[in-house]
Amino acid sequence: MNSLFWGEPFVLNSLFFWGWFDEKSFLAFLTIWLVENLTLL
């Protein structure tokens, strides 16, 4: 499993807390993140 996996939720929560992510950018980020993780499996 990607070592970054465990850090992502904290980073995302921080971004949401500060209001830096809107829904569209989150979905785009999530899609990229999922693709990257699937290609590493």
C-alpha distance matrix in Angstrom:
0.0 3.8 6.2 8.6 7.4 9.6 12.3 12.8 14.9 17.1 17.8 18.6 20.8 22.6 23.3 24.6 26.6 28.3 28.8 27.3 25.4 27.4 26.2 26.3 24.3 21.7 21.5 21.3 18.5 16.5 17.3 16.2 12.9 12.2 13.5 11.5 8.1 10.0 11.3 8.2 7.4
3.8 0.0 3.8 5.3 5.5 8.3 10.0 10.5 13.3 15.2 15.2 16.3 18.9 20.2 20.7 22.4 24.5 25.8 26.4 24.5 22.9 25.1 24.4 24.3 21.9 19.5 19.7 19.2 16.1 14.7 15.7 14.0 10.7 11.1 12.3 9.5 7.0 9.9 10.7 7.7 8.7
6.2 3.8 0.0 3.8 5.4 6.6 7.9 9.7 12.5 13.5 13.8 15.7 17.9 18.7 19.7 21.8 23.3 24.6 25.7 24.0 22.9 25.5 25.2 25.5 22.8 20.5 21.3 20.9 17.4 16.4 18.0 16.3 12.8 13.9 15.4 12.5 10.4 13.6 14.3 11.2 12.3
8.6 5.3 3.8 0.0 3.8 5.6 5.3 6.4 9.7 10.7 10.4 12.2 14.7 15.4 16.1 18.3 20.0 21.1 22.0 20.2 19.1 21.9 21.8 22.1 19.3 17.0 18.1 17.7 14.1 13.5 15.4 13.6 10.2 12.1 13.9 11.1 9.7 13.4 14.3 11.9 13.6
7.4 5.5 5.4 3.8 0.0 3.8 5.5 5.5 7.8 10.0 10.5 11.4 13.6 15.2 16.0 17.4 19.4 21.0 21.7 20.3 18.7 21.0 20.4 21.0 18.7 15.9 16.7 16.9 13.5 11.9 14.1 13.2 9.4 10.4 12.9 11.0 8.7 12.0 13.9 11.9 12.6
9.6 8.3 6.6 5.6 3.8 0.0 3.8 5.7 6.8 8.0 9.6 11.1 12.4 13.9 15.6 16.9 18.1 20.1 21.3 20.4 19.3 21.8 21.4 22.6 20.4 17.3 18.6 19.3 15.9 14.4 17.0 16.4 12.7 13.7 16.6 14.8 12.4 15.6 17.6 15.4 15.9
12.3 10.0 7.9 5.3 5.5 3.8 0.0 3.8 5.8 5.7 6.4 8.8 10.3 11.0 12.6 14.6 15.7 17.1 18.6 17.4 16.8 19.7 20.0 21.2 18.5 15.8 17.8 18.1 14.5 13.8 16.8 15.8 12.4 14.4 17.1 15.0 13.6 17.1 18.7 16.8 18.0
12.8 10.5 9.7 6.4 5.5 5.7 3.8 0.0 3.8 5.5 5.1 6.0 8.5 9.8 10.5 12.1 14.0 15.5 16.3 15.0 13.7 16.4 16.4 17.5 14.9 12.1 14.0 14.5 10.9 10.2 13.4 12.7 9.4 11.6 14.5 13.0 12.0 15.4 17.2 16.0 17.3
14.9 13.3 12.5 9.7 7.8 6.8 5.8 3.8 0.0 3.8 5.5 5.1 6.0 8.5 9.8 10.4 12.0 14.3 15.0 14.6 13.3 15.6 15.4 17.2 15.3 12.0 14.0 15.4 12.3 11.0 14.5 14.8 11.7 13.2 16.6 15.8 14.4 17.4 19.8 18.8 19.5
17.1 15.2 13.5 10.7 10.0 8.0 5.7 5.5 3.8 0.0 3.8 5.5 5.1 6.1 8.7 9.9 10.4 12.4 14.1 13.9 13.6 16.4 17.0 19.0 16.7 13.9 16.5 17.7 14.4 13.9 17.6 17.4 14.5 16.5 19.6 18.4 17.3 20.6 22.6 21.3 22.4
17.8 15.2 13.8 10.4 10.5 9.6 6.4 5.1 5.5 3.8 0.0 3.8 5.5 5.1 6.3 8.7 9.8 10.8 12.3 11.2 11.0 14.3 15.4 16.9 14.1 11.8 14.8 15.4 12.0 12.4 15.9 15.3 12.8 15.5 18.3 16.9 16.6 20.0 21.6 20.6 22.2
18.6 16.3 15.7 12.2 11.4 11.1 8.8 6.0 5.1 5.5 3.8 0.0 3.8 5.4 5.1 6.1 8.5 10.0 10.4 9.6 8.4 11.2 11.8 13.6 11.3 8.6 11.6 12.7 9.8 9.9 13.6 13.8 11.7 14.1 17.0 16.5 16.2 19.2 21.2 20.8 22.2
20.8 18.9 17.9 14.7 13.6 12.4 10.3 8.5 6.0 5.1 5.5 3.8 0.0 3.8 5.4 5.1 6.0 8.7 9.7 10.3 9.7 12.1 13.0 15.5 13.8 11.0 14.1 15.8 13.3 13.0 16.8 17.4 15.2 17.2 20.4 20.0 19.4 22.3 24.5 24.0 25.0
22.6 20.2 18.7 15.4 15.2 13.9 11.0 9.8 8.5 6.1 5.1 5.4 3.8 0.0 3.8 5.4 5.0 6.3 8.5 8.8 9.6 12.7 14.5 16.8 14.5 12.5 16.0 17.2 14.4 15.1 18.8 18.7 16.8 19.4 22.2 21.4 21.2 24.4 26.2 25.5 27.0
23.3 20.7 19.7 16.1 16.0 15.6 12.6 10.5 9.8 8.7 6.3 5.1 5.4 3.8 0.0 3.8 5.4 5.3 6.1 5.3 6.0 9.4 11.6 13.5 11.1 9.7 13.4 14.3 11.9 13.2 16.7 16.6 15.4 18.2 20.7 20.1 20.5 23.5 25.2 25.0 26.7
24.6 22.4 21.8 18.3 17.4 16.9 14.6 12.1 10.4 9.9 8.7 6.1 5.1 5.4 3.8 0.0 3.8 5.4 4.9 6.1 5.7 7.9 9.7 12.5 11.0 9.2 12.7 14.4 12.7 13.4 16.9 17.7 16.5 18.7 21.6 21.6 21.7 24.4 26.5 26.5 27.9
26.6 24.5 23.3 20.0 19.4 18.1 15.7 14.0 12.0 10.4 9.8 8.5 6.0 5.0 5.4 3.8 0.0 3.8 5.4 7.8 8.9 11.0 13.1 16.0 14.6 13.0 16.4 18.2 16.3 16.9 20.5 21.2 19.8 22.0 25.0 24.7 24.6 27.5 29.6 29.3 30.6
28.3 25.8 24.6 21.1 21.0 20.1 17.1 15.5 14.3 12.4 10.8 10.0 8.7 6.3 5.3 5.4 3.8 0.0 3.8 5.6 8.2 10.7 13.6 16.0 14.2 13.5 17.2 18.3 16.5 18.0 21.3 21.5 20.6 23.2 25.8 25.3 25.8 28.7 30.4 30.2 32.0
28.8 26.4 25.7 22.0 21.7 21.3 18.6 16.3 15.0 14.1 12.3 10.4 9.7 8.5 6.1 4.9 5.4 3.8 0.0 3.8 5.6 7.2 10.4 12.8 11.5 11.2 14.8 16.0 14.9 16.5 19.6 20.1 19.7 22.2 24.6 24.7 25.4 28.0 29.7 30.0 31.7
27.3 24.5 24.0 20.2 20.3 20.4 17.4 15.0 14.6 13.9 11.2 9.6 10.3 8.8 5.3 6.1 7.8 5.6 3.8 0.0 3.8 6.7 10.2 11.5 9.3 9.7 13.4 13.8 12.5 14.7 17.6 17.6 17.5 20.3 22.3 22.1 23.3 26.0 27.4 27.7 29.7
25.4 22.9 22.9 19.1 18.7 19.3 16.8 13.7 13.3 13.6 11.0 8.4 9.7 9.6 6.0 5.7 8.9 8.2 5.6 3.8 0.0 3.8 6.6 8.1 6.1 6.1 9.7 10.5 9.6 11.5 14.3 14.8 14.9 17.4 19.5 19.8 20.9 23.2 24.8 25.5 27.3
27.4 25.1 25.5 21.9 21.0 21.8 19.7 16.4 15.6 16.4 14.3 11.2 12.1 12.7 9.4 7.9 11.0 10.7 7.2 6.7 3.8 0.0 3.8 5.7 5.6 6.2 8.8 10.2 10.6 12.1 14.3 15.6 16.2 18.2 20.1 21.1 22.3 24.2 25.9 27.1 28.7
26.2 24.4 25.2 21.8 20.4 21.4 20.0 16.4 15.4 17.0 15.4 11.8 13.0 14.5 11.6 9.7 13.1 13.6 10.4 10.2 6.6 3.8 0.0 3.8 5.6 5.1 6.2 8.7 9.9 10.4 12.3 14.3 15.1 16.2 18.3 19.9 20.8 22.2 24.3 25.7 27.0
26.3 24.3 25.5 22.1 21.0 22.6 21.2 17.5 17.2 19.0 16.9 13.6 15.5 16.8 13.5 12.5 16.0 16.0 12.8 11.5 8.1 5.7 3.8 0.0 3.8 5.3 5.2 6.2 8.6 9.8 10.7 12.5 14.1 15.4 16.7 18.5 20.0 21.2 22.8 24.6 26.1
24.3 21.9 22.8 19.3 18.7 20.4 18.5 14.9 15.3 16.7 14.1 11.3 13.8 14.5 11.1 11.0 14.6 14.2 11.5 9.3 6.1 5.6 5.6 3.8 0.0 3.8 5.5 5.0 6.0 8.4 9.8 10.6 12.0 14.1 15.4 16.4 18.2 19.9 21.2 22.7 24.6
21.7 19.5 20.5 17.0 15.9 17.3 15.8 12.1 12.0 13.9 11.8 8.6 11.0 12.5 9.7 9.2 13.0 13.5 11.2 9.7 6.1 6.2 5.1 5.3 3.8 0.0 3.8 5.4 5.0 5.9 8.5 9.9 10.2 12.0 14.1 15.2 16.2 18.0 19.9 21.0 22.5
21.5 19.7 21.3 18.1 16.7 18.6 17.8 14.0 14.0 16.5 14.8 11.6 14.1 16.0 13.4 12.7 16.4 17.2 14.8 13.4 9.7 8.8 6.2 5.2 5.5 3.8 0.0 3.8 5.4 5.0 6.1 8.6 9.7 10.4 12.2 14.2 15.2 16.3 18.3 20.0 21.2
21.3 19.2 20.9 17.7 16.9 19.3 18.1 14.5 15.4 17.7 15.4 12.7 15.8 17.2 14.3 14.4 18.2 18.3 16.0 13.8 10.5 10.2 8.7 6.2 5.0 5.4 3.8 0.0 3.8 5.5 5.2 6.3 8.6 10.0 10.8 12.4 14.3 15.5 16.8 18.7 20.4
18.5 16.1 17.4 14.1 13.5 15.9 14.5 10.9 12.3 14.4 12.0 9.8 13.3 14.4 11.9 12.7 16.3 16.5 14.9 12.5 9.6 10.6 9.9 8.6 6.0 5.0 5.4 3.8 0.0 3.8 5.5 5.2 6.0 8.6 10.0 10.6 12.2 14.2 15.5 16.7 18.7
16.5 14.7 16.4 13.5 11.9 14.4 13.8 10.2 11.0 13.9 12.4 9.9 13.0 15.1 13.2 13.4 16.9 18.0 16.5 14.7 11.5 12.1 10.4 9.8 8.4 5.9 5.0 5.5 3.8 0.0 3.8 5.5 5.0 6.0 8.5 9.8 10.5 12.1 14.2 15.4 16.7
17.3 15.7 18.0 15.4 14.1 17.0 16.8 13.4 14.5 17.6 15.9 13.6 16.8 18.8 16.7 16.9 20.5 21.3 19.6 17.6 14.3 14.3 12.3 10.7 9.8 8.5 6.1 5.2 5.5 3.8 0.0 3.8 5.4 5.2 6.2 8.6 10.0 10.6 12.3 14.4 15.7
16.2 14.0 16.3 13.6 13.2 16.4 15.8 12.7 14.8 17.4 15.3 13.8 17.4 18.7 16.6 17.7 21.2 21.5 20.1 17.6 14.8 15.6 14.3 12.5 10.6 9.9 8.6 6.3 5.2 5.5 3.8 0.0 3.8 5.5 5.2 6.1 8.6 9.9 10.7 12.5 14.6
12.9 10.7 12.8 10.2 9.4 12.7 12.4 9.4 11.7 14.5 12.8 11.7 15.2 16.8 15.4 16.5 19.8 20.6 19.7 17.5 14.9 16.2 15.1 14.1 12.0 10.2 9.7 8.6 6.0 5.0 5.4 3.8 0.0 3.8 5.5 5.2 6.2 8.6 10.1 10.8 12.7
12.2 11.1 13.9 12.1 10.4 13.7 14.4 11.6 13.2 16.5 15.5 14.1 17.2 19.4 18.2 18.7 22.0 23.2 22.2 20.3 17.4 18.2 16.2 15.4 14.1 12.0 10.4 10.0 8.6 6.0 5.2 5.5 3.8 0.0 3.8 5.5 5.1 6.0 8.6 9.9 10.8
13.5 12.3 15.4 13.9 12.9 16.6 17.1 14.5 16.6 19.6 18.3 17.0 20.4 22.2 20.7 21.6 25.0 25.8 24.6 22.3 19.5 20.1 18.3 16.7 15.4 14.1 12.2 10.8 10.0 8.5 6.2 5.2 5.5 3.8 0.0 3.8 5.5 5.1 6.2 8.7 10.2
11.5 9.5 12.5 11.1 11.0 14.8 15.0 13.0 15.8 18.4 16.9 16.5 20.0 21.4 20.1 21.6 24.7 25.3 24.7 22.1 19.8 21.1 19.9 18.5 16.4 15.2 14.2 12.4 10.6 9.8 8.6 6.1 5.2 5.5 3.8 0.0 3.8 5.5 5.3 6.4 9.0
8.1 7.0 10.4 9.7 8.7 12.4 13.6 12.0 14.4 17.3 16.6 16.2 19.4 21.2 20.5 21.7 24.6 25.8 25.4 23.3 20.9 22.3 20.8 20.0 18.2 16.2 15.2 14.3 12.2 10.5 10.0 8.6 6.2 5.1 5.5 3.8 0.0 3.8 5.4 5.1 6.5
10.0 9.9 13.6 13.4 12.0 15.6 17.1 15.4 17.4 20.6 20.0 19.2 22.3 24.4 23.5 24.4 27.5 28.7 28.0 26.0 23.2 24.2 22.2 21.2 19.9 18.0 16.3 15.5 14.2 12.1 10.6 9.9 8.6 6.0 5.1 5.5 3.8 0.0 3.8 5.4 5.3
11.3 10.7 14.3 14.3 13.9 17.6 18.7 17.2 19.8 22.6 21.6 21.2 24.5 26.2 25.2 26.5 29.6 30.4 29.7 27.4 24.8 25.9 24.3 22.8 21.2 19.9 18.3 16.8 15.5 14.2 12.3 10.7 10.1 8.6 6.2 5.3 5.4 3.8 0.0 3.8 5.6
8.2 7.7 11.2 11.9 11.9 15.4 16.8 16.0 18.8 21.3 20.6 20.8 24.0 25.5 25.0 26.5 29.3 30.2 30.0 27.7 25.5 27.1 25.7 24.6 22.7 21.0 20.0 18.7 16.7 15.4 14.4 12.5 10.8 9.9 8.7 6.4 5.1 5.4 3.8 0.0 3.8
7.4 8.7 12.3 13.6 12.6 15.9 18.0 17.3 19.5 22.4 22.2 22.2 25.0 27.0 26.7 27.9 30.6 32.0 31.7 29.7 27.3 28.7 27.0 26.1 24.6 22.5 21.2 20.4 18.7 16.7 15.7 14.6 12.7 10.8 10.2 9.0 6.5 5.3 5.6 3.8 0.0
